Amino acid sequence: QIIAGADTDPSAVINWNPAHAIEEMDRSGVAIAMLSMGTPGLALLGGGRDQWRKLARLCNEYAASLVHDYPGRFGNFAVLPLPDVEGSLTEATYALDVLKADGIGILTSYGNIYPGDPALRPLFAELNRRKAVVFVHPTSPQCCATSLGSIPASLDEFMFEVTRAITSLLFGGTFAQFPDIRFIFTHAGGTMTPISARINAFGARHHEFDAANPQGVYFELKKLHYDIANSINPSAMAGLMNLVPTSQILFGSDTPYVPIVATATGFDKMTLPDDVRAAINRGNALKLFPRFVEATR
């Protein structure tokens, strides 16, 4: 019932399995895939805090087993039982220290809680201490997931959700306060690129926002990482490449919601210098995850 309203084939999600995933990866020339739990996340699957904690542990141990059973083919962004901060701190410690997860995966929002919320500051403080990679994927927002009736939120609201999450983190001062977290935002940053100048100008009129980002909005936006999942089109790519250096752009697929080949084929058709193409396809990711260097030789 949760998946039925999404802009995707439910069977592609329900029937996912590692063997088929690797077959799809091989067809598109993808050596390594990073596992993560996308929308709707744990909180929307029912239950409460204790159930979310159990499900997070179950999912993370399953993902770790795939990393072990298919060496060199999978990495893992561990899921946390957010918005339960205490449980998330415990699970992050277990996932990173015991399961050796490659990073943490979160959603753009949890009900009316966005990542810049002060309640999440203890979690980001710990992830900053660890210099963790944090991957952020959009979900259907509580505010307006059904505002267009039968039109799925994944069509447009997902892009706005990425922007809301980044804006929330800017207003909360999270990027400046915790500079050692390596954030990855999917879908080329959503609608952040066309409105970045508007957000930057906001600080001139509201000094509390300016104070939360002492080195400026563009400084913070340019140090984030962005993947190109489902974003291979001239406007999205031109906007992203105008906003951030090539070193911050990563290949991403959004599979199983979108087949890998959709992004891979589109990216292969783009006219780019060889060094830029190699950096986006492989080099930039290996800087974030050096343990995969040998697996990709």
N, C-alpha and C positions, 0 to 999 in steps of 0.2 A: 504494500500500500504506500509506503514511503517512496519507493523508487518509481512508482507508476506515473507520478506527475513530473518526472524529470525529462529533460530533452535527450534521452538516450534509450537504447534498447535494453530493457531490464534483464534479458537473458545474458547479455554480455557481462553484467555485473554478477548476477546470481551464479552463473556457470564458470566463473573464472577459476582457473587452476594453473599451477606453475608450469606444467609441461606445455600447455597451450600458449602460455605467456612467452615462454622461451622460443617456441616455434614462430610466434609473431615477431619477437625481437630479431630473430635470425633473418626473417624475410626482409626486415627493414634496416639491417646492418647495425643493430643496437647490441652492444656487448654486455652492458650492465643496466639493470633497472633498479630504481630505488622504490621500495615498498612503503606505502603509507595508507592510512585510513582516511578516505575523503568524506564527503558529505554522505549521510547526515551525521556521522560521528556517533559517539557512545550515548550521549545524553538523550538523544531522540529515539533510541532503541528501547526505551522503557526502563522501569525500575527507578532507583534513586542512587544516592552516593555509594552505598555498598555494592550495588550491582555494577555501577560504572567502574569501580575499582577492580572487581573480578573480571569484567570483560576486557579492561585494558591489559591486565596481566595475561589473560588468555590470548589476546591478539598479539601481544608483544612476544610471547614465548613461541607462538606459531610462526611469526615472521622470523624470529631467530633460528627456528628449525629449518626454514627455507634457505636462509643464508648459509647454514651449515651443510644442508643436503645438496645444494647446487652452488658449490664454491666458485667464486668469480663471476656469478651471474646476477646476484641480488645484493643490494644493500638495504638498510632499514631505517626509516624515520619512526621512532616509537610513538604510540598514541598515549595520551594522558587523560585521566578522568576529569577533565575540566567541565564545569567551573569549580570543582573541588580542589582548592589550592594545596591543602595539606596532603591529600591523596596523590596529587600530581607531583609534589616534591618527592614523595616516597617512590612513586613509580619511575620518575626520571632517574633517580639514583640507581634503582634496580636495573632499568633498561640500559643505562650508559655504562655502569660499572660491572654488572654481572652478565648481561646479554650482549654487551659491546655494540649497542646500536650506533649507527652512524650519525644520528641526530634525533631531533624531536619534531613531530608533525602536529600542528594545531590548525584549527579552523579560524575563519575570519571573525566569528562571533559565536557566543553561547547564550542564546536567548537575547537579553538586552545587555549582555556584558561583552565589550570589545576589548582587544588585547591591551590597549592603553589604560584600562581601568586600574586605579590604584590598588585594588584588591589583588591583582596579579603581580604586583611588584616583587614580592618575595620569590616567586617562581623565576622571574626574569633575572633577579639578582643572582640566583644560583646558576642559571644557565649562562650568565655572563662570566661568573667565576670559572666555569668549565670551558669557556670559549666555544660553546655549543653551536651547531648548525640548527636553525629552526626554520622548517618549511611550513608555509602558510597557504592553505587551500580554501577557496570560498565555499560557503554553504548558503542555504536559503535564509534570508534575514527574517527575524521575527516581525520587524516593522512592516514589511511590504511584499512578502513572498507571493501573495495572491492578489496583489493590487491590480493586475491586468487580467484577472479571471483565469481562464484556461491556458493562458500563455505561460509556459514554464519559467520559473525564476532563473534557470540556467541560461536563458537567452540573453538577458540584460542585467538582472540583479546580481548575478555572480560577479560581473565586472565592477559594478558599483560597490559590492561587498569588499573586494580587494582594496579599492580606494578608501572605503570607510575604515578598514583595518589599519592601513598605512597612516591615514589622517589621525586616527585615534592614538597611535603610537607617537606621532609627532606632537600632538597636543599634550599627551601624558609625559613627554620628555624621555620616553623609554629609549629611543635610539641614542640620544646624547648621554644619558645616564648609564647605559649598559652597552658601551661601544664594542665590546669583544664578542657579542653574539653575531653570528653570521646568518642574517635573515635571507630566505629565498621566498619571493612572491611569485605566484604562477600567473599565467595568461598575460605576460608582458606588462604586469602592473595594473591591469584593468584599465580604468579611465584616469589613472594618475597622470599619465604623460600630458594629455591636453589641458588639465587643470592645475598642473604644478605651479605655473606662474601665478595663478590666482591665490593659491595657498601661500606661496612665498610672499606675496604682497600683503597678506593678512597680518604679518608680523609688524609691519610699519604702523598699523592702526591699533594693534593689540599687543602691548609690550610684554604681557605675561606669556603669550605664545612665543614671542621672540626670545624671552629669557629661557624657555624650555628647550630652545634649539640655538645655543649661543654661537655655533659656527654656521648657522643658516640652514634653511630648508634644503637648498640644493646640495649642500655638503652631505646631509643625511641621506637624501634620495640617491645620490651617486654612489654611495658605499654599499647600498643594498644589492642583492642579486635578484635577477628576474629570469624566469624561464619563458620559453616561447610556445608553450603548449597551446594548441588551438588558436594561434595568433599569427600564423604565416600569411599576412596580407600587407600590402604596401603601407597603409596608414598606420597600423599597429607597429610594424617593424621600424618605419621611418621615425615615428614618435619616440620609440624606445631608444633607438641608436642615437637620436639627437639629445636625449636626456642623460644617458649614462654611458660610460666608456665600455668598449667591447668586452673588457675583462669581467664585467658584471652580468653578462648574458649567458644563459645556459640552455641547452636543448632540453625539452620536456615534451611528453606525449599526451598526458591526460588519459591514458588507457586505464581501465577498459571503457571509460565513458566515450572516448574518441579513439579510433584505431591509430596505432603508431604511424602507419603509412601516411595518414593525412598530413601530419606535421613533417615527417621525414621527406616525403616527396616534394612538398611545398618548399621546404628549406633548400633542398638540392637544386631547385629551379631558380633560386635567387642568385643574382649576380653579385658576388662578393669576392674580395681578395682571398687567396688560398689560406693566408695566415688567420684571417678573421673567421673563415669557415671552420678551420681546424680548432680554433680556440672555443667557439660556441659548441661545436660537436663533441669536443673531448677535453681540450686543455684546461679550460676554466673549471670544469668539474673535478679534474684530478688535483687541482690546487686545493679544493675544499676537502677532497677525499683521497689523500695520497696513497692509502692502502690498496687502491685499485690500479696503481701504475703497472705492476707486474701482470695483472690479469688482462690488461689491454694492449700489451706489447704484441 
